[in-house]
Amino acid sequence: MTIERRGFLSRASLGMLAFFGTRPVATGVATAGNSSAPLEPWLEGLTGRHKQMFDVAANNKGAPLGRAGNFLTVYGQAYGLKDIELNVVFGAHGSGLALVLDDGIYSKFGLGAHWSIDDPQTKSPATRNIFAGVGDPAASFSPSVASLQKRGVRFLACMQAIAKLSRELAASASMDASAVNQELLAGLLPGVTAVPAMIIAVNRAQEAGLTYVYIG
């Protein structure tokens, strides 16, 4: 290699160092936007021996709640484990949102008719959330959202699915979709956490060590 050639390479190397030295180097860790990342309290304290994420895309007349209840009950019966030794995260989207919206939303927007959910007491489209387990326990589906929450189940609702439902309900009622969206978010059952998107919540749950099951 000639002296001129070596001199050129040396100058080029110094130039590259100067160029990259003025720019952040990718390390695999986000360097921007972390301060505005969504808070995820639903991921905290998941220390159970067995951890399960239920991805619930349809209400199936309450059947997914039964699946979550069976997870807890059968682990207790067959393995002698207490609820506190288990973690269940229940993520509702699609028509699964029917399980986690309150009576006021059901009544105002006719969700019983929208999703073909009949009230077993009236035999007509439900104007209340029969899956909630608030008020008279005898008048609710079993296991209810409230009874599962008491056993430690954490409920999520997908904001993308809520936005889609808002557009559908707004179109049928000639209302503003953004206003309906705010009402639906405010009308989630107590203790239900709204997450940006269920597909992200599923990813976050799996990264935290939860196994996954889809209930369509």
BAFI-3210 file (N, C-alpha, C; in Angstrom, 3 decimals, decimal comma, padded with zeros to 6 digits):
// residues 216
n [1|2|3|4|5|6|7|8|9|10|11|12|13|14|15|16|17|18|19|20|21|22|23|24|25|26|27|28|29|30|31|32|33|34|35|36|37|38|39|40|41|42|43|44|45|46|47|48|49|50|51|52|53|54|55|56|57|58|59|60|61|62|63|64|65|66|67|68|69|70|71|72|73|74|75|76|77|78|79|80|81|82|83|84|85|86|87|88|89|90|91|92|93|94|95|96|97|98|99|100|101|102|103|104|105|106|107|108|109|110|111|112|113|114|115|116|117|118|119|120|121|122|123|124|125|126|127|128|129|130|131|132|133|134|135|136|137|138|139|140|141|142|143|144|145|146|147|148|149|150|151|152|153|154|155|156|157|158|159|160|161|162|163|164|165|166|167|168|169|170|171|172|173|174|175|176|177|178|179|180|181|182|183|184|185|186|187|188|189|190|191|192|193|194|195|196|197|198|199|200|201|202|203|204|205|206|207|208|209|210|211|212|213|214|215|216]
n.u [000,859|000,610|002,126|000,497|-001,978|-002,377|-002,531|-004,866|-006,850|-006,550|-007,374|-010,019|-011,088|-010,919|-012,703|-015,112|-015,391|-015,758|-018,149|-020,055|-019,749|-021,237|-023,800|-026,512|-025,976|-027,575|-028,865|-030,658|-032,381|-035,003|-034,565|-036,102|-039,350|-040,022|-040,942|-043,557|-044,782|-047,445|-048,843|-048,735|-050,225|-051,536|-049,743|-048,165|-046,908|-047,414|-046,956|-047,652|-047,612|-048,534|-049,448|-051,785|-052,942|-055,946|-057,210|-059,812|-062,108|-064,787|-068,064|-069,648|-071,922|-071,131|-069,470|-066,553|-065,982|-066,615|-064,581|-062,324|-062,961|-062,929|-060,221|-059,072|-060,544|-060,185|-057,435|-057,257|-058,758|-057,507|-054,754|-054,376|-053,918|-054,156|-056,186|-054,566|-052,140|-052,162|-052,298|-054,433|-055,114|-057,511|-058,391|-060,481|-061,952|-063,423|-066,651|-066,382|-066,234|-068,717|-068,810|-067,616|-068,663|-070,729|-074,057|-075,309|-074,268|-075,163|-077,936|-078,284|-077,205|-078,303|-077,028|-077,618|-079,400|-077,727|-075,717|-077,120|-077,842|-079,738|-081,662|-081,935|-083,970|-085,961|-086,289|-085,824|-083,917|-080,994|-080,819|-079,033|-075,864|-075,586|-073,514|-071,927|-072,185|-072,886|-075,005|-077,886|-076,787|-078,022|-079,264|-077,427|-075,017|-073,021|-069,705|-069,345|-068,040|-067,378|-067,195|-065,034|-063,040|-062,755|-061,441|-059,005|-058,652|-057,619|-058,991|-059,011|-059,623|-059,780|-058,688|-058,644|-060,643|-062,784|-062,909|-063,667|-066,192|-067,429|-067,640|-069,442|-071,757|-072,212|-072,794|-075,234|-076,838|-076,675|-074,682|-071,765|-068,743|-066,392|-067,328|-068,974|-067,028|-065,629|-067,636|-067,934|-065,426|-065,547|-067,557|-066,699|-066,628|-066,035|-062,633|-061,745|-059,233|-058,324|-056,517|-054,032|-054,052|-055,192|-053,555|-051,041|-051,122|-051,272|-048,763|-047,149|-047,946|-047,081|-044,349|-043,975|-044,196|-046,639|-048,701|-050,631|-053,959|-056,397|-059,697|-062,212]
n.v [-001,195|002,209|005,257|007,457|006,191|005,086|007,423|008,545|006,682|006,968|009,632|009,341|007,592|009,163|011,120|009,696|008,992|011,508|012,178|010,231|010,650|012,856|012,004|010,127|006,742|003,767|001,632|-000,275|000,478|002,655|006,104|008,269|009,555|007,911|009,134|009,704|007,297|004,908|004,371|001,332|-000,155|-002,541|-004,500|-004,745|-006,398|-009,075|-011,903|-014,531|-018,181|-019,321|-017,788|-016,201|-014,933|-013,923|-013,418|-011,835|-011,745|-011,831|-011,754|-014,008|-014,592|-014,473|-016,641|-016,481|-015,430|-017,566|-019,304|-018,028|-018,158|-020,942|-021,473|-020,507|-021,944|-024,712|-025,004|-024,705|-026,908|-029,170|-028,834|-027,715|-024,997|-021,594|-018,706|-016,447|-017,339|-017,360|-015,646|-013,777|-012,124|-010,412|-009,576|-007,501|-007,018|-006,184|-007,674|-008,511|-006,366|-005,980|-007,178|-005,503|-002,934|-000,415|-000,238|002,178|002,786|000,601|001,041|003,608|003,317|001,026|-001,549|-004,221|-004,943|-004,322|-006,248|-008,567|-009,574|-010,906|-010,077|-012,228|-011,930|-010,255|-011,292|-009,876|-007,662|-006,728|-004,005|-003,446|-004,340|-007,583|-009,140|-007,907|-008,094|-006,349|-004,785|-006,734|-009,900|-012,261|-011,626|-011,575|-012,778|-015,678|-016,858|-013,447|-010,256|-008,678|-010,619|-012,123|-010,197|-009,882|-012,188|-011,671|-011,301|-009,339|-006,867|-005,690|-003,216|-002,601|000,291|000,850|-000,818|000,271|002,798|002,053|000,894|003,195|004,727|003,161|003,217|005,975|006,560|005,248|006,644|009,257|010,879|012,540|010,959|011,178|012,201|010,119|008,198|009,169|008,895|006,116|005,319|006,483|004,966|002,423|-000,499|-000,358|-000,608|-001,646|-001,451|000,744|000,126|001,022|-000,615|-003,907|-005,801|-004,843|-004,969|-007,728|-008,480|-007,172|-008,517|-011,136|-010,698|-010,221|-012,694|-014,058|-016,738|-017,442|-017,321|-017,415|-016,288|-016,365]
n.w [000,000|-000,846|000,448|-000,022|-000,313|002,254|003,687|002,685|003,570|006,311|006,687|005,822|007,747|010,052|009,297|009,191|011,887|012,984|011,768|012,709|015,353|016,020|016,121|017,637|018,557|017,632|020,111|020,694|022,647|023,201|022,619|022,645|023,402|025,518|027,827|027,299|027,039|027,391|030,634|032,421|034,570|034,813|034,226|036,380|039,296|038,641|039,775|039,975|040,024|037,722|034,722|032,679|029,578|028,252|025,162|024,010|021,590|021,049|022,496|022,894|024,381|027,042|027,493|027,443|029,982|031,601|030,821|031,866|034,561|034,905|034,525|036,901|038,863|038,266|038,434|041,141|042,080|040,886|041,215|043,637|043,970|045,055|044,248|044,469|043,686|041,020|037,872|035,838|032,867|031,093|028,012|026,256|023,103|019,859|019,657|022,186|023,844|024,858|027,297|029,114|029,335|030,853|032,427|031,729|029,186|027,740|027,869|026,663|024,060|023,062|023,226|023,677|021,615|019,507|019,673|019,823|022,380|024,826|027,721|030,398|032,231|031,145|028,667|026,394|024,183|025,883|028,121|029,973|031,373|031,581|032,285|034,103|036,929|038,927|041,356|041,798|042,384|041,616|039,311|037,350|034,955|035,527|035,869|036,805|035,631|037,864|039,913|039,044|039,061|041,801|042,303|041,336|038,600|035,863|033,864|030,534|027,988|024,551|022,981|020,275|019,298|020,683|019,492|016,915|017,420|018,351|016,024|014,576|016,225|016,321|013,662|013,291|015,016|014,287|015,496|016,895|016,357|017,884|020,268|021,120|021,435|023,672|025,577|025,675|026,633|029,147|030,121|030,762|032,812|036,378|037,300|034,897|032,495|029,943|027,024|024,555|022,175|021,580|020,410|020,998|023,782|024,119|023,154|025,055|027,346|026,788|026,684|029,329|030,379|030,370|029,319|026,331|025,071|022,555|022,268|020,220]
ca.u [000,000|001,438|001,957|-000,676|-003,162|-002,556|-002,946|-006,278|-007,667|-006,505|-008,235|-011,407|-011,494|-011,150|-013,926|-016,258|-015,532|-016,326|-019,541|-020,888|-019,640|-022,226|-025,122|-026,707|-025,824|-028,672|-028,451|-031,758|-033,219|-035,551|-033,964|-037,077|-040,738|-040,283|-041,668|-044,977|-045,276|-048,612|-048,637|-049,269|-050,350|-052,071|-048,612|-047,385|-047,242|-047,825|-045,973|-048,239|-046,872|-049,032|-049,969|-052,505|-053,588|-057,092|-057,458|-061,241|-062,578|-066,244|-068,682|-070,171|-072,937|-070,489|-068,643|-065,162|-065,890|-066,586|-063,248|-061,423|-063,302|-062,455|-058,768|-058,796|-061,180|-059,601|-056,098|-057,453|-059,243|-056,597|-053,374|-054,338|-053,419|-055,091|-056,279|-053,456|-050,966|-052,429|-052,581|-055,231|-055,418|-058,638|-058,397|-061,712|-062,065|-064,523|-067,892|-066,018|-066,453|-070,026|-068,610|-066,936|-069,297|-071,704|-075,488|-075,674|-073,921|-076,117|-079,250|-078,273|-076,857|-078,971|-076,011|-078,226|-079,867|-076,564|-074,949|-078,065|-077,737|-081,022|-081,683|-082,692|-085,135|-087,016|-086,341|-085,715|-082,549|-080,546|-080,552|-078,054|-074,808|-075,921|-072,249|-071,148|-072,196|-073,160|-076,403|-078,400|-075,976|-078,880|-079,739|-076,280|-074,322|-071,994|-069,097|-069,443|-066,802|-067,078|-066,761|-063,690|-062,133|-062,501|-060,496|-057,723|-058,580|-057,465|-059,722|-058,563|-060,481|-058,980|-059,113|-058,890|-061,972|-063,752|-063,041|-064,449|-067,573|-067,934|-068,033|-070,652|-072,892|-072,444|-073,429|-076,635|-077,587|-076,366|-073,937|-070,351|-068,019|-065,433|-068,090|-069,372|-065,812|-065,377|-068,653|-067,635|-064,275|-066,015|-068,552|-066,132|-066,907|-064,972|-061,489|-061,333|-058,196|-058,271|-055,155|-054,002|-054,457|-055,076|-052,414|-049,880|-051,257|-050,917|-047,302|-046,587|-048,224|-046,195|-043,011|-043,959|-044,221|-047,965|-049,053|-051,660|-055,036|-057,339|-061,098|-062,907]
ca.v [000,000|003,415|006,234|008,264|005,374|005,023|008,743|008,713|005,867|007,570|010,812|008,879|007,036|010,282|011,786|008,884|009,138|012,830|012,163|009,452|011,167|013,898|011,404|009,038|005,402|002,890|000,645|-001,190|001,098|003,898|007,293|009,355|009,142|007,092|009,893|009,736|005,932|004,657|003,686|-000,034|-000,739|-003,904|-005,412|-004,738|-007,355|-010,386|-012,798|-015,852|-019,330|-019,523|-016,500|-016,444|-013,826|-014,281|-012,451|-012,090|-010,949|-011,954|-011,960|-015,382|-014,647|-014,604|-017,847|-016,213|-015,254|-018,916|-019,861|-017,421|-018,738|-022,331|-021,446|-020,353|-022,989|-026,030|-025,005|-024,929|-028,265|-030,216|-028,600|-027,167|-023,622|-020,541|-017,654|-015,504|-017,940|-017,345|-014,339|-013,807|-010,849|-010,647|-008,450|-007,469|-006,185|-006,680|-007,734|-008,773|-005,143|-006,096|-007,687|-004,549|-001,614|-000,346|-000,215|003,427|002,664|-000,372|001,660|004,738|002,947|-000,209|-002,552|-005,543|-005,150|-004,226|-007,489|-009,699|-010,089|-010,785|-010,098|-013,423|-011,561|-009,657|-012,027|-008,872|-007,145|-006,189|-002,579|-003,413|-005,328|-008,748|-009,818|-007,050|-008,580|-005,266|-004,833|-008,026|-010,975|-013,290|-011,161|-011,459|-013,956|-016,182|-015,816|-012,087|-009,465|-008,277|-011,768|-012,490|-009,168|-010,193|-013,318|-011,177|-011,161|-007,959|-006,681|-004,641|-002,894|-002,080|001,615|000,794|-001,413|001,254|003,821|001,454|000,811|004,567|005,137|002,419|003,733|007,362|006,559|004,814|007,595|010,605|011,566|012,761|009,755|011,469|012,344|008,766|007,529|009,611|008,286|004,694|005,213|006,813|003,971|001,122|-000,935|-000,038|-001,507|-002,043|-000,560|000,954|000,024|001,600|-001,615|-005,215|-006,518|-004,391|-005,521|-009,147|-008,522|-006,773|-009,602|-012,256|-010,299|-010,294|-014,092|-014,673|-017,572|-016,773|-018,077|-016,567|-016,704|-015,575]
ca.w [000,000|-000,948|001,528|-000,352|-000,042|003,696|004,144|002,327|004,465|007,643|006,669|005,685|009,031|010,949|008,870|009,610|013,325|013,246|011,306|013,611|016,709|016,244|016,030|018,583|018,005|018,039|021,101|020,968|023,653|022,663|023,217|022,626|023,521|026,692|028,835|026,960|026,869|028,245|031,900|032,324|035,913|034,713|034,100|037,610|040,351|038,121|040,370|040,146|039,496|036,366|034,247|031,426|028,868|027,428|024,086|023,825|020,458|020,910|023,815|022,959|025,446|028,345|027,608|027,818|031,433|032,136|030,585|032,846|035,853|034,920|034,691|038,326|039,665|038,021|039,029|042,564|042,328|040,415|041,627|044,987|043,970|045,398|043,232|044,606|043,045|039,580|037,269|034,612|032,214|030,189|027,079|025,465|021,906|019,039|020,438|023,571|024,614|025,509|028,653|030,000|029,294|031,943|032,129|031,060|027,771|027,181|027,738|025,727|022,691|022,663|022,932|023,641|020,244|018,614|019,711|019,984|023,747|025,515|029,181|030,790|033,028|030,313|027,394|025,343|024,100|027,171|028,292|031,058|031,184|032,394|032,624|034,995|038,309|039,870|041,751|042,252|041,805|041,035|038,009|036,459|034,450|036,437|036,705|036,279|035,633|039,239|040,720|038,599|039,565|043,203|042,325|040,860|037,143|035,402|032,609|029,623|026,848|023,448|022,543|018,835|019,126|021,177|018,448|015,821|017,892|018,415|014,672|014,215|016,992|015,921|012,341|013,401|015,836|013,800|016,551|016,635|016,757|018,945|021,513|021,513|021,901|025,046|026,432|025,850|027,527|030,498|030,500|031,086|034,173|037,337|037,325|033,547|031,991|028,498|026,491|023,208|021,189|022,216|019,854|021,762|025,131|024,026|023,053|026,345|028,287|026,497|027,105|030,792|030,781|030,358|028,174|025,514|024,436|021,812|022,339|019,209]
c.u [000,893|001,167|000,716|-001,967|-003,452|-003,043|-004,410|-007,180|-007,695|-007,414|-009,701|-011,921|-011,791|-012,433|-015,163|-016,479|-016,168|-017,800|-020,431|-020,811|-020,653|-023,644|-025,276|-026,595|-026,935|-028,155|-029,521|-032,698|-033,699|-034,940|-034,921|-038,459|-041,048|-041,131|-043,155|-045,551|-046,440|-048,207|-049,323|-049,363|-050,843|-050,960|-047,812|-047,856|-047,740|-046,795|-046,503|-047,377|-047,273|-049,754|-050,550|-053,114|-054,709|-057,345|-058,875|-061,816|-064,097|-066,849|-069,221|-071,090|-072,327|-069,562|-067,184|-064,974|-065,836|-065,227|-062,247|-061,683|-062,804|-060,944|-058,409|-059,308|-060,498|-058,157|-056,202|-057,831|-058,184|-055,173|-053,243|-053,831|-054,526|-055,097|-055,084|-052,179|-051,080|-052,649|-053,362|-055,442|-056,409|-058,770|-059,585|-061,586|-063,142|-065,812|-067,631|-066,171|-067,800|-069,891|-068,158|-067,500|-070,474|-073,151|-075,898|-075,389|-074,865|-077,452|-079,273|-078,091|-077,462|-078,006|-076,569|-078,711|-078,701|-075,821|-075,823|-077,886|-079,074|-080,838|-082,502|-083,922|-086,282|-087,244|-086,312|-084,268|-082,140|-080,327|-079,639|-076,998|-075,065|-074,667|-071,468|-071,067|-072,338|-074,648|-076,777|-077,593|-076,813|-079,352|-078,623|-075,752|-073,276|-071,024|-069,172|-068,083|-066,406|-066,582|-065,364|-062,659|-061,786|-061,504|-059,140|-057,595|-058,520|-058,095|-059,182|-059,613|-059,639|-059,518|-059,352|-060,278|-063,065|-063,971|-063,880|-065,921|-068,203|-068,409|-069,319|-071,881|-073,236|-073,171|-074,899|-077,486|-077,364|-075,695|-072,483|-069,554|-067,046|-066,128|-068,533|-068,177|-065,506|-066,389|-068,366|-066,446|-064,679|-066,973|-068,010|-066,458|-065,761|-063,865|-061,023|-060,356|-058,252|-056,814|-055,149|-054,460|-054,257|-053,887|-051,129|-049,933|-050,879|-049,401|-046,649|-046,782|-047,289|-044,758|-042,852|-044,110|-045,587|-048,116|-050,314|-052,701|-055,987|-058,734|-061,882|-064,406]
c.v [001,242|004,335|007,076|007,519|005,306|006,360|009,001|007,954|006,450|008,770|010,411|008,345|008,143|011,018|011,031|008,986|010,467|012,856|011,458|009,961|012,242|013,343|010,287|007,697|004,526|001,824|-000,393|-000,663|002,431|005,086|008,464|008,767|008,321|007,820|009,928|008,339|005,697|003,975|002,327|-000,677|-002,178|-004,943|-005,543|-005,825|-008,699|-011,428|-014,213|-016,959|-019,619|-018,253|-016,670|-015,159|-014,385|-013,145|-012,687|-011,168|-010,993|-012,241|-013,375|-015,596|-014,986|-015,790|-017,556|-015,992|-016,617|-019,566|-019,320|-017,991|-020,166|-022,408|-021,392|-021,539|-024,341|-026,098|-025,243|-026,361|-029,328|-030,070|-027,999|-025,750|-022,638|-019,480|-016,721|-016,035|-017,950|-015,918|-014,535|-012,374|-011,140|-009,429|-008,471|-006,518|-006,800|-006,666|-008,163|-007,550|-005,169|-006,519|-006,610|-003,129|-001,579|-000,218|001,039|003,380|001,682|000,285|002,741|004,290|001,607|-001,343|-003,965|-005,884|-005,166|-005,549|-008,727|-010,391|-009,847|-010,843|-011,311|-013,110|-011,057|-010,422|-011,089|-008,398|-006,401|-004,687|-002,365|-004,467|-006,510|-009,510|-009,096|-007,588|-007,480|-005,297|-006,215|-009,157|-012,045|-012,922|-011,098|-012,814|-014,400|-017,084|-014,452|-011,419|-009,133|-009,450|-012,229|-011,463|-009,429|-011,346|-012,932|-011,017|-009,681|-007,828|-005,479|-004,417|-002,188|-000,740|001,667|000,228|-000,470|002,343|003,301|001,356|002,198|005,047|004,437|002,988|005,160|007,424|006,198|005,809|009,045|011,448|011,752|011,583|010,016|011,627|010,979|008,011|007,889|009,008|006,813|004,494|005,492|005,749|002,569|000,773|-000,557|-001,084|-001,993|-001,004|-000,470|000,922|000,498|000,654|-002,989|-006,000|-006,106|-004,965|-006,994|-009,307|-008,206|-007,880|-010,781|-011,939|-010,378|-011,734|-014,729|-015,567|-017,002|-017,751|-017,090|-017,145|-015,817|-015,702]
c.w [000,000|000,220|001,283|-000,011|001,455|004,243|003,860|003,287|005,865|007,725|006,590|007,020|010,032|010,601|009,305|011,108|013,683|012,894|012,317|015,043|017,022|016,266|017,049|017,883|018,521|018,987|021,371|022,034|023,103|023,379|023,226|022,799|024,760|027,723|028,555|026,733|027,821|029,559|031,825|033,700|035,873|034,554|035,394|038,573|039,871|038,561|040,573|039,560|038,058|035,937|032,846|030,883|028,012|026,438|023,591|022,753|020,277|022,276|023,992|024,155|026,813|028,511|027,966|029,323|032,119|031,971|031,608|034,241|035,980|035,129|036,175|039,134|039,501|038,521|040,537|042,877|042,012|040,951|043,017|045,083|044,326|044,300|043,269|043,955|041,525|039,121|035,984|034,130|031,097|029,279|026,139|024,275|021,026|019,852|021,874|024,458|025,328|026,964|029,622|029,952|030,273|031,469|031,366|029,576|027,083|026,894|026,655|024,285|022,240|022,343|022,908|022,241|019,271|018,529|019,929|021,333|024,444|027,021|029,606|031,625|032,161|029,018|026,190|025,267|025,371|027,109|029,497|030,755|032,113|032,837|033,716|036,417|039,330|040,193|042,266|041,617|041,123|039,637|036,984|036,028|035,477|035,685|036,032|036,263|037,067|040,077|040,325|039,055|041,032|043,342|041,719|039,358|036,774|034,015|031,842|028,539|025,794|022,963|021,039|018,556|019,608|020,142|017,284|016,205|017,950|017,049|014,241|014,922|016,590|014,579|012,441|014,181|015,411|014,886|016,123|017,198|017,897|020,292|022,031|022,066|023,350|026,011|026,696|026,790|028,972|031,028|030,670|032,539|035,100|037,306|035,971|033,005|030,477|028,053|025,036|022,106|021,814|021,676|020,578|023,173|025,151|023,973|024,394|027,376|028,060|026,880|028,615|031,300|030,839|029,135|027,540|025,020|023,782|021,943|021,391|019,317]
res [m|t|i|e|r|r|g|f|l|s|r|a|s|l|g|m|l|a|f|f|g|t|r|p|v|a|t|g|v|a|t|a|g|n|s|s|a|p|l|e|p|w|l|e|g|l|t|g|r|h|k|q|m|f|d|v|a|a|n|n|k|g|a|p|l|g|r|a|g|n|f|l|t|v|y|g|q|a|y|g|l|k|d|i|e|l|n|v|v|f|g|a|h|g|s|g|l|a|l|v|l|d|d|g|i|y|s|k|f|g|l|g|a|h|w|s|i|d|d|p|q|t|k|s|p|a|t|r|n|i|f|a|g|v|g|d|p|a|a|s|f|s|p|s|v|a|s|l|q|k|r|g|v|r|f|l|a|c|m|q|a|i|a|k|l|s|r|e|l|a|a|s|a|s|m|d|a|s|a|v|n|q|e|l|l|a|g|l|l|p|g|v|t|a|v|p|a|m|i|i|a|v|n|r|a|q|e|a|g|l|t|y|v|y|i|g]
***
